[in-house]
């Protein structure tokens, strides 16, 4: 195997790792190029992040809250070193290897920093699966490193690479940290272009960094909550409570808006205005027939979008003496008296509206959790969620995702598959706390950012996001600029293409990756580039929330560039590679004056080349050393010598 051809070039630690893998118990994953793929994540160089103000949206504070980063996601993840170990949820939708949906550059096997974009991998490429795994493996390693100990990865995939992705995740995260394999219904109409079985579902693989530290939406229920459940009909399924048999959204579910005939009264009953039956027709028919009658579909010309379910043979207009209705009433009354009642029942001894049963046992198992978060201290707004097998009623479907995107940005966006907002919001609710941080390394059309802002608005939450997108720069078309940023901007401003949008509070900073970071590159930077680099790299290890710096756009400040959440100023002494870069007494006095003017605390975080004036209220960061450290570079190999500068 090619992984064993260059054993003499490996370190002792790498050799031990290979031996343990090959001789250990259990199933081992092996593919051509795997050993090199495992090493790539350690070889990727971070890059400078340049701000693009005209593509950023919101106030200074809002821009510091969220980030849209334009660039290759492997390089971007390396450049986001200060966020390692801090992400609550990585929710992403990578290429499915459908043909021409991802690029592979053979040079990356030797140098992951090679600037070449590579060639699209076609569906007829005999090595397409190996190339996809080599493409994904280092990215999955980096995603694992980005998560906090209680963090979760939720990654979308379809049948083409489901098994390969699962094997890689089992190895990187550990099989014991697999939380769920969710299958969701992407379409609800059978397709006629398949030879065998029409594919109607896709998958979300969910892994924890440490399963013992994860909080999810499944709560241990209190006695007061359980007291709402009763069992008046001796149902063998146990305690239950009544639930509305209908849901909002009739316009989008016209096939589930129709009349059903009450077996007790013969009355035709319909979902309330603007609502639809939650259960599909065949299930409704089955539940109705459990009351003892036989039902059929019939067009009553009653104005409902779909045909009604009525007792077979019944006459219209309804006559209470109709033998069919009399017999149905007797059978239904017997079922009601003897129990248990069907899943669909009628209140007020059969005279009232239809309801469905929600069983306590199902809630305990997480089939219908009542809240979206697991820690009661968050006190979230209750929202009903469903099981790990989600039909399109619960998660939306691909066509609804495309329709949502088209409504926002207009036609011609070129995306044929877009995850529905409902699906993404549901996952965010399950595994990201109200003040958490979500990362999407394959941002695409920006659905994750939209979902986070919409949930924040609806629930009063304060979640943040980091989105990474590159697109097709060789065509001059960066999705990050022409689609992702456009969608987020329209969501925030309410400027939807269909004219029906409402503004949602939010904002983000747009940044673009440029050149690789090293000491010489840093020391050759002009001031504006150095400002971006300091803001992007600064890392406060003692602060998880609010660790991003808010920038100062006031050009009248000579040194003040940012502030943290405590009101401490950050000052950059850098007038370019040929100007002053040192902290002197005069410069210190100027920093103090600028801090007073900006009403900041008397704490001075100063970035400069040399510190020529020492004082207790200055926290000094040396350039380039501190920047290289904050990018995660090893100072044993990156150390910069001053010799030759003078």
C-alpha positions in Angstrom: 0.0 0.0 0.0 1.2 3.5 -0.8 0.9 4.5 2.9 3.8 2.1 3.7 6.2 3.2 0.9 8.0 5.9 2.8 8.2 4.5 6.4 11.8 5.8 6.7 10.4 9.3 6.4 8.0 9.0 9.3 8.6 10.0 12.9 8.6 7.5 15.7 5.2 8.8 16.9 3.8 8.4 13.4 5.2 4.8 13.1 3.7 3.9 16.5 0.3 5.3 15.4 0.3 3.2 12.2 1.3 0.0 14.1 -1.5 0.5 16.7 -4.0 1.1 13.9 -3.0 -2.0 11.9 -2.7 -4.4 14.9 -5.5 -3.1 17.1 -8.9 -4.8 17.6 -11.9 -3.9 15.6 -12.5 -2.6 12.1 -9.7 -0.5 10.5 -10.3 1.9 7.6 -7.8 1.9 4.9 -7.7 3.8 1.6 -5.0 5.0 -0.8 -3.3 8.1 0.5 -4.8 7.9 4.0 -1.5 8.3 5.9 -0.7 11.5 3.9 -4.3 12.8 4.4 -3.9 12.4 8.1 -0.8 14.6 8.1 -2.2 17.4 5.9 -4.1 19.2 8.6 -0.8 19.8 10.4 0.9 21.2 7.3 -1.7 23.8 6.2 -0.5 27.3 6.7 -2.8 30.0 8.1 -3.5 33.0 5.9 -4.1 36.7 6.4 -7.7 37.6 6.7 -8.5 40.9 5.0 -11.7 42.8 5.9 -14.1 43.7 3.0 -16.1 46.5 4.6 -18.5 47.0 1.6 -19.6 43.4 1.9 -20.0 43.5 5.7 -23.4 44.3 7.3 -24.5 45.8 10.6 -23.1 47.9 13.4 -19.6 47.5 14.7 -20.9 45.2 17.5 -23.0 43.1 15.1 -20.1 42.7 12.7 -17.9 41.4 15.5 -20.7 38.9 16.3 -20.6 36.8 13.1 -18.1 36.1 10.4 -18.3 35.1 6.7 -14.9 34.0 5.5 -14.1 33.8 1.8 -11.5 31.1 1.0 -10.6 27.4 0.9 -12.1 25.8 3.9 -9.0 23.8 4.8 -6.9 27.0 4.8 -9.7 28.9 6.6 -9.9 26.3 9.4 -6.2 26.6 9.9 -6.6 30.4 10.0 -9.3 30.2 12.6 -6.9 28.8 15.2 -8.1 31.1 18.0 -11.5 29.4 17.8 -10.2 25.9 18.3 -11.9 24.0 21.1 -14.6 26.7 21.3 -17.2 25.7 18.7 -20.6 24.4 20.1 -21.9 23.0 16.8 -20.4 22.4 13.4 -23.3 22.0 11.0 -22.3 21.6 7.4 -23.3 20.2 4.0 -20.1 19.0 2.1 -20.1 17.9 -1.6 -21.8 14.6 -2.0 -19.5 13.4 -4.8 -22.3 13.5 -7.4 -19.9 14.4 -10.2 -18.2 17.8 -10.7 -19.2 19.1 -7.2 -15.7 19.2 -5.7 -12.1 19.7 -6.9 -9.0 17.6 -6.3 -5.4 18.8 -6.8 -2.9 15.9 -6.8 -0.3 18.4 -5.6 -2.2 18.7 -2.3 -0.9 15.3 -1.4 2.6 16.8 -1.0 1.8 20.4 -0.3 -1.7 21.4 1.0 -0.7 25.0 0.6 -0.4 24.7 -3.2 -2.5 27.5 -4.7 -3.9 25.4 -7.5 -7.6 24.9 -7.5 -7.4 21.4 -8.9 -9.8 19.7 -11.3 -13.4 18.8 -10.8 -13.8 15.1 -10.0 -16.3 13.5 -12.4 -18.8 10.8 -11.7 -16.9 8.5 -14.2 -13.5 9.0 -12.4 -12.5 5.5 -11.1 -10.7 7.0 -8.2 -13.6 9.4 -7.2 -14.3 7.7 -3.9 -10.6 7.7 -2.8 -10.2 11.3 -3.9 -13.3 12.3 -2.0 -12.0 10.6 1.2 -8.6 12.3 0.8 -10.4 15.6 0.4 -12.6 15.1 3.4 -10.3 13.4 5.9 -8.1 16.4 6.9 -11.1 18.7 7.0 -12.9 16.3 9.4 -9.8 16.2 11.6 -9.8 20.0 11.7 -13.5 20.1 12.5 -12.9 17.7 15.4 -10.2 20.1 16.7 -12.5 23.1 16.5 -15.2 21.6 18.7 -15.3 22.2 22.5 -15.4 19.0 24.6 -19.3 19.1 24.6 -19.5 20.1 21.0 -21.3 18.3 18.2 -20.7 17.8 14.5 -23.8 17.4 12.3 -22.8 16.7 8.7 -25.2 16.1 5.8 -24.7 13.4 3.2 -26.6 11.1 0.8 -26.2 7.5 -0.1 -23.2 7.9 -2.4 -20.6 8.5 0.4 -22.7 7.6 3.5 -20.7 4.6 4.5 -17.3 6.1 3.7 -18.1 9.2 5.7 -19.4 7.2 8.6 -16.2 5.1 8.7 -14.0 8.2 8.7 -16.0 9.8 11.5 -15.9 6.6 13.5 -12.1 6.7 13.3 -11.7 10.4 14.0 -14.4 10.9 16.7 -14.7 7.3 17.9 -17.7 5.1 17.4 -18.9 5.6 21.0 -19.3 9.3 20.2 -21.8 8.7 17.5 -25.0 10.3 18.7 -27.4 9.6 15.8 -27.8 8.9 12.1 -30.8 11.0 11.2 -32.6 10.3 7.9 -34.8 13.1 6.7 -37.3 13.1 3.8 -35.8 15.3 1.1 -38.7 14.7 -1.3 -42.3 13.4 -0.9 -43.1 12.6 -4.5 -41.7 9.4 -6.2 -39.2 10.1 -9.0 -39.4 8.3 -12.3 -35.8 8.5 -13.2 -34.5 5.6 -11.1 -34.1 2.1 -12.3 -34.7 0.4 -9.0 -35.7 2.3 -5.9 -36.4 6.0 -5.8 -34.2 7.8 -3.3 -36.4 10.1 -1.1 -34.2 10.5 1.9 -30.8 12.0 2.9 -28.8 11.7 6.1 -27.3 13.8 8.9 -24.5 12.0 10.8 -24.2 13.4 14.3 -21.1 12.9 16.4 -20.0 14.4 19.7 -16.4 15.3 20.6 -17.2 13.7 24.0 -20.5 12.0 24.3 -20.4 12.3 28.1 -20.3 16.1 28.0 -23.0 16.7 25.3 -26.3 18.5 26.1 -29.2 17.8 23.8 -32.9 18.5 23.7 -33.9 15.3 25.5 -34.9 16.3 29.1 -35.6 14.3 32.2 -39.2 15.2 32.7 -40.4 16.6 36.0 -43.4 15.2 37.9 -45.4 18.4 37.2 -44.8 17.8 33.5 -45.7 14.2 33.7 -48.9 15.0 35.6 -50.4 16.3 32.3 -50.5 12.8 31.0 -53.3 10.4 31.8 -54.7 7.1 30.6 -58.5 7.2 30.8 -59.0 4.5 28.2 -56.5 2.0 29.7 -54.3 2.3 26.6 -51.5 -0.4 26.8 -49.1 2.2 25.4 -49.4 4.0 28.7 -50.0 7.6 29.8 -50.9 10.1 27.1 -52.1 13.7 26.6 -54.3 15.1 23.8 -52.5 17.1 21.0 -53.9 19.2 18.2 -54.4 17.0 15.1 -53.7 20.0 12.8 -50.7 22.4 12.2 -50.1 25.7 10.6 -49.2 26.0 6.9 -52.2 25.0 4.9 -51.0 26.8 1.8 -47.9 24.6 1.7 -49.8 21.3 2.5 -53.0 21.5 0.4 -53.0 17.7 0.1 -53.7 17.5 3.8 -56.6 19.9 3.9 -59.8 17.9 3.6 -62.8 16.9 5.5 -63.1 13.7 7.7 -66.4 12.3 8.9 -66.9 11.9 12.6 -67.9 8.2 13.3 -70.0 9.3 16.3 -72.1 12.1 14.7 -71.6 11.8 11.0 -70.5 15.4 10.9 -67.8 16.5 8.5 -64.9 18.1 10.3 -62.1 20.1 8.8 -58.8 21.6 9.9 -59.2 25.1 11.3 -58.6 28.0 8.8 -55.0 28.1 7.7 -54.1 24.7 9.1 -53.8 21.2 7.8 -54.0 17.6 9.2 -50.5 16.7 10.6 -50.8 13.0 9.7 -50.7 11.8 6.1 -54.0 10.6 4.5 -53.4 6.9 4.8 -52.6 7.2 8.5 -55.7 9.3 9.1 -57.8 6.7 7.3 -56.3 3.8 9.3 -57.0 5.7 12.6 -60.6 6.5 11.6 -61.2 2.8 10.7 -60.0 1.7 14.1 -63.4 3.1 15.4 -65.1 0.2 13.5 -66.2 1.8 10.2 -64.9 1.6 6.7 -63.8 4.8 5.0 -63.4 5.9 1.4 -62.2 8.9 -0.5 -64.9 11.0 -2.0 -65.2 14.3 -3.7 -67.9 16.3 -1.8 -67.4 19.5 -3.9 -67.1 21.2 -0.5 -64.4 23.7 -1.6 -61.6 21.9 0.2 -58.4 21.4 -1.8 -58.5 17.6 -1.4 -61.1 14.9 -1.4 -62.8 14.0 1.9 -62.6 10.8 3.9 -66.1 9.6 4.5 -67.8 6.4 5.8 -68.3 4.1 2.9 -71.9 4.1 1.6 -73.0 7.1 3.6 -75.5 9.5 2.0 -75.3 13.2 1.5 -76.7 15.5 2.7 -76.2 13.9 6.1 -79.1 12.1 7.6 -78.7 11.0 11.2 -81.1 8.0 10.5 -78.8 6.8 7.7 -78.2 3.1 8.5 -74.5 3.5 7.7 -74.2 6.3 10.3 -76.3 4.5 12.9 -74.1 1.4 12.6 -70.9 3.4 12.7 -72.1 5.2 15.8 -72.8 2.0 17.6 -69.4 0.5 16.7 -67.6 3.7 17.7 -69.4 4.0 21.0 -68.5 0.4 21.8 -64.8 1.1 21.2 -65.0 4.3 23.3 -66.6 2.4 26.2 -64.4 -0.6 26.1 -61.1 1.1 25.1 -58.4 1.6 24.3 -59.2 4.4 21.9 -57.4 4.8 18.5 -54.5 7.3 18.1 -57.0 9.8 16.6 -59.9 10.4 19.0 -62.8 12.8 19.3 -63.2 14.9 22.5 -66.4 15.3 24.5 -67.5 11.6 24.3 -67.1 11.7 20.5 -69.0 14.9 20.0 -66.0 17.2 19.8 -63.0 18.0 17.6 -60.5 15.3 16.6 -57.2 15.1 18.6 -54.2 12.8 18.6 -52.5 11.1 21.4 -49.0 12.0 22.5 -47.6 9.3 24.7 -45.4 10.0 27.7 -43.2 7.0 26.8 -42.4 8.5 23.4 -41.5 11.8 25.0 -39.1 10.1 27.4 -37.4 8.3 24.5 -37.0 11.6 22.7 -39.5 11.0 19.9 -41.4 14.2 20.7 -39.2 16.2 23.0 -41.1 19.2 24.4 -38.1 21.5 24.5 -35.1 22.1 22.3 -32.4 22.2 24.9 -31.3 19.9 27.7 -30.2 22.2 30.5 -33.2 23.6 32.4 -31.1 26.7 33.4 -31.5 27.9 29.8 -35.2 28.1 30.3 -35.9 27.9 26.5 -39.1 28.5 24.7 -40.8 25.1 24.3 -40.8 23.9 20.7 -41.8 20.4 19.7 -39.2 18.4 17.9 -39.4 14.9 16.5 -37.6 11.6 16.2 -34.4 10.7 14.4 -36.4 9.8 11.4 -37.9 13.0 10.1 -40.5 13.3 7.4 -40.8 16.4 5.2 -43.5 17.8 7.5 -41.0 18.0 10.3 -37.8 19.0 8.4 -38.9 20.5 5.1 -37.7 19.1 1.8 -35.2 20.1 -0.9 -37.7 21.9 -3.1 -38.8 24.1 -0.1 -35.1 24.9 0.4 -34.7 26.0 -3.2 -38.0 28.0 -3.0 -36.8 29.7 0.1 -33.5 30.7 -1.5 -35.3 31.9 -4.7 -37.7 34.0 -2.7 -34.8 35.8 -1.0 -32.2 36.3 -3.8 -34.3 35.7 -6.9 -34.0 33.2 -9.7 -30.7 32.3 -11.4 -28.8 31.5 -8.3 -27.7 28.2 -9.8 -28.3 26.0 -6.7 -30.2 22.8 -7.5 -30.0 21.4 -3.9 -30.5 23.6 -0.9 -31.2 22.4 2.6 -34.6 23.6 4.0 -34.5 26.2 6.7 -36.7 24.0 8.9 -34.1 21.2 8.9 -31.2 23.4 9.8 -33.1 25.3 12.5 -34.1 22.0 14.1 -30.5 20.8 14.3 -29.4 24.2 15.7 -32.1 24.0 18.4 -31.0 20.5 19.4 -27.2 21.0 19.8 -26.4 24.7 20.1 -27.2 26.6 23.3 -28.9 30.0 23.1 -25.5 31.7 23.4 -23.5 29.2 21.4 -21.3 29.3 18.3 -22.1 27.5 15.1 -19.5 26.8 12.3 -20.3 25.9 8.7 -17.1 25.1 6.7 -19.2 24.5 3.5 -21.6 27.4 3.7 -23.0 27.3 0.2 -26.0 29.6 0.1 -25.8 30.5 3.7 -28.7 28.6 5.1 -26.9 28.0 8.5 -26.4 31.8 9.0 -30.0 32.5 8.0 -31.2 29.8 10.5 -29.1 31.2 13.4 -30.3 34.8 12.9 -34.0 33.7 12.4 -33.9 31.6 15.6 -32.2 34.4 17.5 -35.0 36.7 16.4 -37.8 34.3 17.3 -36.4 33.0 20.6 -34.5 36.0 21.9 -31.3 34.0 21.7 -27.7 35.1 21.1 -26.2 32.4 18.9 -23.3 33.4 16.6 -22.0 31.9 13.4 -18.8 31.5 11.4 -19.4 30.6 7.7 -16.7 29.6 5.2 -17.3 29.6 1.4 -15.1 29.8 -1.6 -17.2 29.0 -4.7 -15.6 29.0 -8.1 -13.0 31.8 -8.2 -11.6 30.7 -11.5 -14.8 31.9 -13.1 -14.7 35.1 -11.2 -17.7 33.9 -9.3 -17.3 33.6 -5.6 -20.4 32.2 -3.9 -19.3 34.0 -0.8 -19.8 37.3 -2.5 -22.5 36.7 -5.0 -24.7 34.4 -3.1 -23.9 33.7 0.6 -23.3 37.4 1.5 -26.2 38.5 -0.7 -28.6 36.1 1.1 -27.5 37.1 4.5 -27.7 40.8 3.7 -31.2 40.4 2.3 -32.3 38.4 5.4 -31.0 41.1 7.7 -32.4 44.1 5.7 -35.7 42.4 4.7 -34.9 43.2 1.0 -36.2 39.9 -0.4 -36.4 39.4 -4.1 -40.1 38.6 -3.8 -40.8 41.7 -1.7 -42.2 39.7 1.2 -39.2 39.7 3.6 -39.1 41.3 7.0 -35.9 42.6 8.6 -34.1 40.3 11.1 -31.7 41.8 13.6 -28.1 40.8 12.9 -24.9 41.5 11.1 -21.6 39.9 10.1 -18.0 40.8 9.0 -16.9 39.7 5.6 -13.3 38.7 5.3 -11.2 37.2 2.6 -8.1 35.0 2.9 -5.0 36.3 1.1 -1.3 35.4 1.6 0.2 32.8 4.0 1.3 34.0 7.4 4.9 33.9 8.4 7.2 36.3 10.2 8.6 38.0 7.1 5.1 38.5 5.7 3.9 40.0 8.9 6.8 42.4 9.1 6.2 43.6 5.5 2.6 44.5 6.2 1.2 48.0 5.7 -0.9 49.4 8.6 -4.4 48.5 7.3 -3.3 44.9 6.7 -1.7 44.7 10.1 -5.0 46.0 11.7 -6.9 43.2 10.0 -4.3 40.6 11.1 -4.3 41.7 14.8 -8.1 41.7 14.9 -8.3 38.3 13.2 -5.6 36.6 15.3 -6.1 38.0 18.8 -7.0 35.2 21.2 -8.0 35.6 24.9 -7.7 32.1 26.4 -9.6 33.2 29.5 -12.6 34.3 27.6 -15.0 32.1 25.6 -17.9 34.5 25.0 -17.2 37.8 23.6 -13.6 37.1 22.6 -13.9 38.9 19.3 -12.6 42.5 19.2 -14.9 45.3 18.1 -13.1 47.5 15.6 -12.9 51.3 15.6 -13.7 52.8 12.2 -12.8 56.3 13.3 -9.8 57.2 11.2 -8.9 60.1 13.5 -7.4 57.5 16.0 -3.8 57.0 15.3 -3.2 53.9 17.4 -6.6 52.6 18.8 -8.0 49.8 16.6 -10.3 47.8 18.8 -11.9 47.0 22.2 -13.0 43.9 24.0 -16.2 43.2 26.0 -14.6 44.6 29.2 -13.9 48.0 27.6 -10.2 47.5 27.3 -8.6 49.2 24.3 -6.2 47.5 21.8 -3.6 49.8 20.3 -1.4 49.1 17.2 1.9 50.9 17.0 2.6 50.2 13.3 3.1 52.8 10.6 4.2 50.3 8.0 7.4 48.4 7.6 9.4 51.6 7.1 7.6 53.7 9.8 7.5 53.7 13.6 6.7 50.4 15.1 7.9 50.9 18.7 6.1 51.7 21.9 7.8 54.8 23.3 6.8 57.2 26.1 5.3 59.7 23.6 3.4 56.9 21.9 2.1 55.7 25.3 0.8 59.1 26.2 -1.0 59.3 22.8 -2.6 55.9 23.5 -3.8 57.1 26.9 -5.4 60.2 25.3 -7.1 58.1 22.7 -8.4 55.7 25.4 -9.9 58.5 27.4 -11.5 60.0 24.3 -13.1 56.6 23.5 -14.2 56.3 27.2 -12.3 53.0 27.7 -10.9 51.5 30.8 -7.2 52.4 31.7 -5.9 49.1 30.4 -3.7 49.2 27.3 -3.2 46.2 25.1 -0.4 47.2 22.8 0.9 45.5 19.7 4.3 46.8 18.6 7.7 45.7 17.4 9.5 46.7 20.5 8.5 47.9 24.0 10.8 50.9 24.8 8.6 52.2 27.6 7.5 49.9 30.5 4.5 50.6 32.6 2.1 48.4 34.7 -1.0 49.3 32.8 0.4 48.1 29.4 -0.1 44.5 28.3 2.5 44.2 25.5 2.2 41.9 22.4 5.3 41.7 20.3 5.1 41.7 16.5 5.5 39.3 14.9 5.8 36.7 17.7 2.4 37.1 19.3 0.6 37.1 16.0 2.4 33.9 14.9 1.5 32.3 18.3 -2.1 33.3 18.0 -2.3 31.7 14.6 -1.1 28.4 16.2 2.3 28.4 14.6 5.2 26.6 16.5 7.6 29.3 17.6 10.4 26.6 17.8 10.3 26.5 14.0 8.8 30.0 13.3 11.1 32.0 15.6 12.3 35.2 13.8 15.8 36.5 14.2 16.4 40.2 14.4 19.9 39.8 13.0 20.3 41.5 9.7 17.4 43.9 10.3 19.7 46.8 11.2 
